[in-house]
Amino acid sequence: MNGLVKDLPDSRSPALGLVQPTEEEKLRQMKANAVAWRGALSLDAYLKREKFLASRELTQNGGLTYWALVDKAAKERLVLAGCETYRKRAIVAQNGTVKDVWCHGIGSVFCPPELRRRGYAARMLKELGEALKIWQADERESLFSVLYSDIGKEFYAALGWEPFKSAHISVPCTSQAIANELHDPLSPVHLLYADDLPDLCADDEKLIRQSMKMAPSGKVHVAVVPDVETILWHHAREEFVAQELYRRAPDVKGAMVFDESGKRVWCYWTRMWYNEDPTDDAGNTLHVLRLVVEGEGTLNWETQASDEMFLRYVPSIAALIGAASQEARAWNMANVEIWNPTKIVIEAAKTVYPSAEMVHRDSESIASLRWYGERLSVGPVGSWIDWLGNEKYAWC
């Protein structure tokens, strides 16, 4: 490697290009990036997990693509930087017109430590950004791509992926938090299982489409579809890690308050283990993937918070957070996190745990979006694009 590093090309060289890596190159890249991405898993288990996740319904048939920047002229090809993209169904609405498009989610951007500060990651992303405009666009347009930056906001913004709201509220899974859980006799909690997900995801998509039709003109409204394939990918990831750590997998996938169609409030969640010690909960987090309020329409409830909505939904959402806290505690989680909560969700979290506070992320998991369609303004895309459902489910 040392000899190769000395002879590496300039990142501006026309000999560099973006390719789909070979199986051998993918394996070398995964072994190199394992320290960053394996979490609580051993190297061997991490490699098995990535192979397992590549076979899920979301990632089959072109749903997952690996990318690498290489020197095409080199006799011995070396991956200078790599990443992967997930093809996701998305919806774009403007002035009452709703369009089905692709969104490509970018994940695992990695440059080996010995090759950093040479501009390779930036060169790869510049080429990838252009490639994704037309990648797999034979069936439908690719109008935007997303990524979640763990290196702050500036690097990816300079390459076209502009930062959006990236905040969360966290409820610790302590006995105090669970003791303060709100038990509303009018809001009994029903636990959700894998068999419940297909119908609920389909209902959620209908709500999003209805909301987008009602969206005010003058802005572009986008959403990654929280379809069952996406939710099941998160659960497959969770189940694999649980089996490795505890030799069993969780079957509770979320919770619901009320069960009458048109009045339901529900959420899906996933557990993420970061601590290599399976007996230590530090760092382990139950993430709420998606929170759905059925009665008001997704756009109204997410962007408006009337006094009536507070009275109606705070007790229900508090009950869901309480159920999530109990489930998290049972699986050695330290916290429950909800991304980009509304005022109603914040109030509900404080009902469960009065000291809960908003965290505005500025270095990790920064939701970032690059727009490929016509720009409405020369200003930041966040000033004229509303990203609905900017929640954990869209992460990759």
ZAMARGU-4260 file (C-alpha; in steps of 0.2 Angstrom, whole numbers, plus 5000, padded with zeros to 4 digits):
<rodrens>
0) 5000/5000/5000 | 5014/5012/5004 | 5021/5011/4987 | 5004/5014/4979 | 5000/5029/4990
5) 5016/5038/4984 | 5011/5035/4966 | 4993/5040/4967 | 4985/5052/4954 | 4979/5069/4957
10) 4960/5070/4961 | 4958/5081/4946 | 4965/5068/4934 | 4955/5064/4919 | 4960/5046/4922
15) 4949/5044/4937 | 4932/5038/4935 | 4917/5031/4944 | 4913/5012/4942 | 4904/4998/4950
20) 4917/4989/4960 | 4920/4970/4958 | 4915/4958/4972 | 4933/4958/4978 | 4934/4977/4978
25) 4918/4978/4988 | 4925/4966/5001 | 4941/4976/5003 | 4931/4992/5005 | 4919/4984/5018
30) 4934/4978/5028 | 4942/4995/5027 | 4926/5004/5032 | 4920/4992/5046 | 4927/5002/5060
35) 4916/5016/5055 | 4900/5006/5051 | 4900/4990/5061 | 4893/4997/5077 | 4892/4983/5090
40) 4896/4969/5077 | 4912/4960/5075 | 4921/4962/5057 | 4914/4945/5052 | 4897/4948/5058
45) 4897/4965/5049 | 4902/4958/5033 | 4888/4945/5035 | 4875/4958/5039 | 4879/4969/5023
50) 4877/4953/5013 | 4861/4949/5021 | 4854/4967/5019 | 4859/4967/5001 | 4846/4953/4998
55) 4831/4962/5005 | 4816/4967/4994 | 4821/4985/4995 | 4839/4981/4988 | 4835/4968/4976
60) 4834/4970/4957 | 4844/4986/4956 | 4838/4993/4972 | 4856/4994/4979 | 4871/5000/4969
65) 4889/5000/4974 | 4901/5014/4968 | 4919/5017/4968 | 4932/5030/4962 | 4947/5022/4953
70) 4961/5026/4942 | 4955/5018/4926 | 4973/5019/4919 | 4982/5010/4933 | 4988/4992/4931
75) 4983/4988/4948 | 4966/4996/4951 | 4964/5003/4969 | 4947/5010/4976 | 4951/5028/4981
80) 4934/5031/4988 | 4918/5022/4988 | 4899/5022/4993 | 4882/5014/4989 | 4866/5021/4984
85) 4848/5014/4988 | 4834/5017/4975 | 4819/5023/4984 | 4801/5028/4979 | 4798/5046/4981
90) 4784/5059/4978 | 4786/5077/4972 | 4771/5089/4972 | 4770/5107/4965 | 4755/5117/4963
95) 4743/5102/4965 | 4752/5091/4953 | 4759/5075/4962 | 4772/5065/4953 | 4780/5048/4957
100) 4799/5049/4955 | 4815/5040/4961 | 4826/5046/4976 | 4843/5039/4978 | 4849/5038/4996
105) 4868/5039/4997 | 4876/5029/5011 | 4893/5023/5018 | 4903/5036/5009 | 4921/5031/5014
110) 4939/5035/5009 | 4953/5024/5018 | 4962/5035/5031 | 4979/5033/5021 | 4971/5041/5006
115) 4962/5055/5014 | 4965/5074/5011 | 4968/5071/4993 | 4951/5076/4986 | 4945/5058/4981
120) 4929/5058/4991 | 4924/5075/4984 | 4929/5069/4966 | 4918/5054/4968 | 4903/5063/4974
125) 4904/5076/4960 | 4903/5062/4948 | 4890/5053/4957 | 4879/5068/4959 | 4879/5070/4940
130) 4877/5051/4937 | 4861/5050/4949 | 4852/5063/4938 | 4849/5049/4925 | 4853/5033/4935
135) 4839/5020/4933 | 4828/5034/4926 | 4820/5023/4912 | 4804/5020/4923 | 4803/5037/4932
140) 4813/5053/4934 | 4826/5054/4948 | 4822/5072/4954 | 4832/5072/4971 | 4845/5062/4981
145) 4848/5062/5000 | 4862/5058/5012 | 4865/5059/5030 | 4882/5068/5034 | 4892/5062/5049
150) 4905/5076/5046 | 4895/5091/5048 | 4886/5102/5035 | 4899/5111/5025 | 4908/5097/5015
155) 4892/5090/5007 | 4884/5107/5005 | 4898/5112/4994 | 4895/5097/4983 | 4876/5100/4981
160) 4868/5091/4995 | 4861/5105/5006 | 4857/5103/5024 | 4839/5102/5030 | 4832/5102/5048
165) 4841/5089/5058 | 4835/5088/5076 | 4828/5075/5088 | 4821/5074/5105 | 4827/5060/5116
170) 4819/5051/5131 | 4830/5041/5142 | 4824/5023/5146 | 4826/5025/5164 | 4814/5019/5177
175) 4809/5037/5180 | 4805/5040/5162 | 4794/5024/5162 | 4786/5029/5178 | 4781/5045/5171
180) 4773/5037/5156 | 4755/5043/5152 | 4742/5030/5153 | 4726/5038/5145 | 4712/5026/5148
185) 4704/5033/5131 | 4721/5029/5122 | 4725/5011/5124 | 4741/5006/5116 | 4741/4991/5104
190) 4758/4984/5099 | 4762/4981/5081 | 4770/4966/5073 | 4777/4962/5056 | 4760/4957/5049
195) 4753/4974/5053 | 4765/4983/5042 | 4760/4981/5024 | 4742/4988/5027 | 4748/5002/5038
200) 4762/5007/5026 | 4750/5008/5012 | 4738/5019/5022 | 4752/5030/5026 | 4756/5033/5008
205) 4738/5037/5004 | 4739/5050/5018 | 4755/5058/5011 | 4748/5059/4994 | 4732/5067/5000
210) 4742/5080/5010 | 4753/5084/4995 | 4737/5088/4984 | 4732/5100/4998 | 4750/5108/4999
215) 4750/5127/4996 | 4757/5133/4979 | 4773/5142/4978 | 4784/5128/4985 | 4790/5111/4980
220) 4785/5097/4992 | 4795/5081/4992 | 4794/5065/5002 | 4803/5048/5002 | 4789/5035/5003
225) 4789/5026/5019 | 4784/5010/5010 | 4784/4992/5018 | 4800/4988/5009 | 4809/5002/5017
230) 4802/4999/5035 | 4806/4980/5033 | 4824/4984/5028 | 4827/4993/5044 | 4819/4979/5054
235) 4830/4966/5045 | 4845/4976/5050 | 4839/4976/5068 | 4835/4958/5068 | 4852/4953/5062
240) 4861/4962/5075 | 4849/4956/5089 | 4852/4938/5083 | 4871/4941/5084 | 4871/4949/5101
245) 4857/4940/5110 | 4853/4925/5099 | 4835/4931/5097 | 4826/4945/5088 | 4812/4957/5093
250) 4795/4954/5086 | 4787/4971/5092 | 4789/4983/5078 | 4779/4998/5084 | 4763/5003/5093
255) 4746/5011/5089 | 4733/5021/5099 | 4715/5018/5094 | 4710/5005/5081 | 4696/5014/5071
260) 4701/5018/5054 | 4703/5037/5051 | 4707/5040/5069 | 4722/5030/5072 | 4739/5036/5078
265) 4754/5025/5076 | 4773/5023/5074 | 4786/5011/5069 | 4803/5009/5077 | 4820/5001/5076
270) 4833/4997/5088 | 4851/5001/5085 | 4865/4993/5095 | 4881/5003/5095 | 4889/4996/5111
275) 4900/4981/5109 | 4896/4975/5127 | 4879/4967/5125 | 4876/4970/5144 | 4879/4989/5143
280) 4866/5000/5136 | 4877/5016/5133 | 4874/5023/5116 | 4861/5010/5111 | 4845/5019/5104
285) 4828/5014/5099 | 4823/5026/5084 | 4806/5030/5080 | 4806/5027/5061 | 4790/5035/5057
290) 4775/5043/5067 | 4758/5044/5058 | 4743/5054/5064 | 4728/5048/5053 | 4714/5060/5056
295) 4721/5077/5051 | 4731/5073/5035 | 4750/5072/5036 | 4754/5089/5030 | 4742/5098/5042
300) 4747/5089/5058 | 4766/5090/5054 | 4766/5109/5050 | 4752/5116/5060 | 4748/5114/5079
305) 4732/5121/5085 | 4726/5120/5103 | 4713/5107/5097 | 4727/5096/5090 | 4737/5098/5106
310) 4722/5092/5116 | 4719/5077/5104 | 4736/5071/5101 | 4748/5074/5115 | 4740/5060/5126
315) 4740/5048/5112 | 4758/5051/5106 | 4764/5051/5124 | 4757/5034/5126 | 4766/5028/5111
320) 4783/5035/5118 | 4779/5027/5134 | 4777/5010/5125 | 4793/5013/5115 | 4802/5017/5131
325) 4796/5000/5139 | 4801/4991/5123 | 4818/4999/5122 | 4822/4995/5140 | 4818/4977/5137
330) 4831/4977/5123 | 4845/4986/5132 | 4842/5003/5124 | 4848/5019/5133 | 4836/5031/5124
335) 4821/5033/5113 | 4824/5046/5099 | 4812/5054/5087 | 4819/5064/5073 | 4812/5082/5068
340) 4798/5082/5081 | 4783/5094/5079 | 4778/5104/5094 | 4765/5091/5098 | 4778/5077/5099
345) 4789/5088/5109 | 4775/5091/5122 | 4771/5073/5122 | 4789/5068/5125 | 4789/5080/5140
350) 4774/5072/5147 | 4783/5056/5147 | 4800/5064/5153 | 4799/5082/5159 | 4817/5085/5156
355) 4817/5079/5138 | 4825/5092/5127 | 4828/5095/5108 | 4845/5092/5101 | 4850/5101/5085
360) 4863/5090/5077 | 4877/5099/5068 | 4889/5085/5065 | 4880/5069/5064 | 4866/5062/5054
365) 4863/5079/5045 | 4849/5076/5033 | 4855/5083/5016 | 4846/5084/4999 | 4851/5088/4982
370) 4838/5094/4969 | 4839/5089/4951 | 4823/5097/4944 | 4820/5115/4940 | 4825/5127/4953
375) 4812/5140/4960 | 4826/5151/4967 | 4844/5154/4967 | 4843/5153/4986 | 4845/5138/4997
380) 4834/5123/4992 | 4827/5123/5010 | 4819/5140/5007 | 4808/5133/4993 | 4807/5114/4996
385) 4797/5106/5010 | 4804/5089/5015 | 4789/5080/5022 | 4792/5065/5033 | 4810/5070/5036
390) 4811/5056/5049 | 4823/5041/5053 | 4815/5029/5040 | 4823/5038/5026 | 4840/5036/5033
395) 4852/5024/5025
</rodrens>
